[in-house]
């Protein structure tokens, strides 16, 4: 085989290898979902639709999950002073895992005027995978505690997942392993006074899950491409040197 053909073949193999490595990097899928909340409040039923997104960042052996509201939900007939309202919620796990993840956030940092939609602060929790595979995260029940009262808001429109992650369980457990998600603490309620289902105690989302792996695999792909380019240059120079000696 001539050195020109060897050069072309080596370059093609290097390019294909690099592309295969990059394409194999896991990717998380996140989207904003509209949730139609039906709220049970001390003064009657209320409803509100809010777009919600859920994000995850790798944190140790698990993921730090953040749930964000883009619009306010429910309202209060009286002003809620600074620090008077405390929110919490659950996220429903699906796919390779099951159960719920409890998330919570700080009290309101500013007073909320009467009869004004209550803007929920970002709520966070820690998820530790117990199974390997794709796990979905769907908004669940929202609980608002203020002035000694409890308001419970339940999704009525069966929203789809706001986040899907391709996760690996600690110790490499497969779908046949133990079930259930885990969370940091538990809050929430199932009625105006009852307590809500919560995740079990958890440990510690590739960023939004797989970004770390994607970076590592991308670096490997780049290394393969550079190696191929170096081999191509060496063969080209060798071929030219052979021709010069002739």
MOKAWO-V206614 format. One record per residue. N is the residue number from 1. RES is the residue in three letters. PSI is psi in degrees with one decimal (none if undefined). Layout:
BEGIN
<<N | RES | PSI> <N | RES | PSI>>
END
This chain:
BEGIN
<<1 | UNK | 132.7> <2 | UNK | 158.3> <3 | UNK | -28.5> <4 | UNK | -42.7> <5 | UNK | -39.1> <6 | UNK | -39.8> <7 | UNK | -47.7> <8 | UNK | -40.6> <9 | UNK | -44.6> <10 | UNK | -41.5> <11 | UNK | -39.7> <12 | UNK | -43.8> <13 | UNK | -43.1> <14 | UNK | -43.1> <15 | UNK | -43.1> <16 | UNK | -39.2> <17 | UNK | -43.9> <18 | UNK | -41.5> <19 | UNK | -40.7> <20 | UNK | -40.1> <21 | UNK | -44.3> <22 | UNK | -39.1> <23 | UNK | -21.8> <24 | UNK | -7.3> <25 | UNK | 130.9> <26 | UNK | 147.0> <27 | UNK | 133.1> <28 | UNK | 149.0> <29 | UNK | 123.5> <30 | UNK | 146.0> <31 | UNK | 156.3> <32 | UNK | 130.0> <33 | UNK | 141.9> <34 | UNK | 125.0> <35 | UNK | 123.0> <36 | UNK | 100.0> <37 | UNK | 132.1> <38 | UNK | 115.8> <39 | UNK | 133.2> <40 | UNK | 109.8> <41 | UNK | 165.5> <42 | UNK | -18.1> <43 | UNK | 14.0> <44 | UNK | 179.4> <45 | UNK | 142.9> <46 | UNK | 161.6> <47 | UNK | 153.9> <48 | UNK | 146.4> <49 | UNK | 128.7> <50 | UNK | 131.1> <51 | UNK | 134.1> <52 | UNK | 138.5> <53 | UNK | 151.3> <54 | UNK | 129.0> <55 | UNK | 158.7> <56 | UNK | 142.5> <57 | UNK | 133.6> <58 | UNK | 133.2> <59 | UNK | 100.4> <60 | UNK | -128.1> <61 | UNK | -1.5> <62 | UNK | -149.4> <63 | UNK | 140.1> <64 | UNK | 115.4> <65 | UNK | 132.4> <66 | UNK | 128.0> <67 | UNK | 124.9> <68 | UNK | 138.2> <69 | UNK | 135.1> <70 | UNK | -13.2> <71 | UNK | 157.5> <72 | UNK | 157.9> <73 | UNK | 151.7> <74 | UNK | -171.6> <75 | UNK | 170.8> <76 | UNK | 140.7> <77 | UNK | -13.6> <78 | UNK | 159.5> <79 | UNK | 139.4> <80 | UNK | 113.4> <81 | UNK | 169.0> <82 | UNK | 129.4> <83 | UNK | 5.6> <84 | UNK | -16.3> <85 | UNK | 129.2> <86 | UNK | 119.9> <87 | UNK | 154.1> <88 | UNK | 165.0> <89 | UNK | 172.0> <90 | UNK | 150.0> <91 | UNK | 129.4> <92 | UNK | 125.9> <93 | UNK | 142.1> <94 | UNK | -175.1> <95 | UNK | -123.9> <96 | UNK | -18.4> <97 | UNK | 173.5> <98 | UNK | 171.5> <99 | UNK | -160.4> <100 | UNK | 154.6> <101 | UNK | 124.5> <102 | UNK | 132.0> <103 | UNK | 149.6> <104 | UNK | 167.0> <105 | UNK | 179.6> <106 | UNK | 161.8> <107 | UNK | 164.0> <108 | UNK | 133.9> <109 | UNK | -10.1> <110 | UNK | 158.4> <111 | UNK | 144.0> <112 | UNK | 116.2> <113 | UNK | 156.4> <114 | UNK | 146.2> <115 | UNK | 34.2> <116 | UNK | 135.5> <117 | UNK | 132.3> <118 | UNK | 115.2> <119 | UNK | 122.6> <120 | UNK | 133.0> <121 | UNK | 164.6> <122 | UNK | 135.2> <123 | UNK | 138.1> <124 | UNK | 157.0> <125 | UNK | 170.3> <126 | UNK | 127.2> <127 | UNK | 128.8> <128 | UNK | 115.5> <129 | UNK | 136.1> <130 | UNK | -3.5> <131 | UNK | 156.3> <132 | UNK | 132.7> <133 | UNK | -166.7> <134 | UNK | 125.2> <135 | UNK | 132.3> <136 | UNK | 150.0> <137 | UNK | 116.2> <138 | UNK | 134.3> <139 | UNK | 135.7> <140 | UNK | -141.8> <141 | UNK | 134.9> <142 | UNK | 136.0> <143 | UNK | 130.5> <144 | UNK | 121.6> <145 | UNK | 127.4> <146 | UNK | 135.0> <147 | UNK | 38.6> <148 | UNK | 6.6> <149 | UNK | 162.9> <150 | UNK | 128.0> <151 | UNK | 128.8> <152 | UNK | 125.1> <153 | UNK | 121.6> <154 | UNK | 131.8> <155 | UNK | 132.5> <156 | UNK | -4.8> <157 | UNK | 12.6> <158 | UNK | 66.5> <159 | UNK | 154.6> <160 | UNK | 175.1> <161 | UNK | 140.4> <162 | UNK | -11.6> <163 | UNK | 138.2> <164 | UNK | 128.3> <165 | UNK | 143.6> <166 | UNK | 105.3> <167 | UNK | 161.1> <168 | UNK | 126.0> <169 | UNK | 151.0> <170 | UNK | 129.9> <171 | UNK | 2.5> <172 | UNK | 29.0> <173 | UNK | 142.6> <174 | UNK | -172.1> <175 | UNK | -19.1> <176 | UNK | 0.0> <177 | UNK | -164.2> <178 | UNK | 155.5> <179 | UNK | 165.9> <180 | UNK | 143.6> <181 | UNK | 173.9> <182 | UNK | 157.6> <183 | UNK | 169.2> <184 | UNK | 98.8> <185 | UNK | -178.6> <186 | UNK | 138.8> <187 | UNK | 178.3> <188 | UNK | 173.0> <189 | UNK | 162.0> <190 | UNK | -5.9> <191 | UNK | -165.7> <192 | UNK | -15.5> <193 | UNK | -22.9> <194 | UNK | 168.8> <195 | UNK | 150.0> <196 | UNK | 161.6> <197 | UNK | 140.4> <198 | UNK | 162.6> <199 | UNK | 159.2> <200 | UNK | 162.5> <201 | UNK | 140.2> <202 | UNK | 173.6> <203 | UNK | -146.8> <204 | UNK | none> <205 | UNK | none> <206 | UNK | none> <207 | UNK | 155.3> <208 | UNK | 37.8> <209 | UNK | -93.6> <210 | UNK | 6.1> <211 | UNK | -37.9> <212 | UNK | -44.0> <213 | UNK | -36.8> <214 | UNK | -39.6> <215 | UNK | -44.7> <216 | UNK | -44.4> <217 | UNK | -35.3> <218 | UNK | -38.9> <219 | UNK | -40.4> <220 | UNK | -42.2> <221 | UNK | -41.6> <222 | UNK | -38.0> <223 | UNK | -41.8> <224 | UNK | -42.8> <225 | UNK | -42.7> <226 | UNK | -38.7> <227 | UNK | -42.7> <228 | UNK | -41.0> <229 | UNK | -38.4> <230 | UNK | -41.3> <231 | UNK | -38.5> <232 | UNK | -45.7> <233 | UNK | -40.4> <234 | UNK | -45.6> <235 | UNK | -38.3> <236 | UNK | -47.0> <237 | UNK | -37.6> <238 | UNK | -41.3> <239 | UNK | -41.3> <240 | UNK | -37.4> <241 | UNK | -38.7> <242 | UNK | -38.2> <243 | UNK | -37.7> <244 | UNK | -37.3> <245 | UNK | -27.9> <246 | UNK | none>>
END
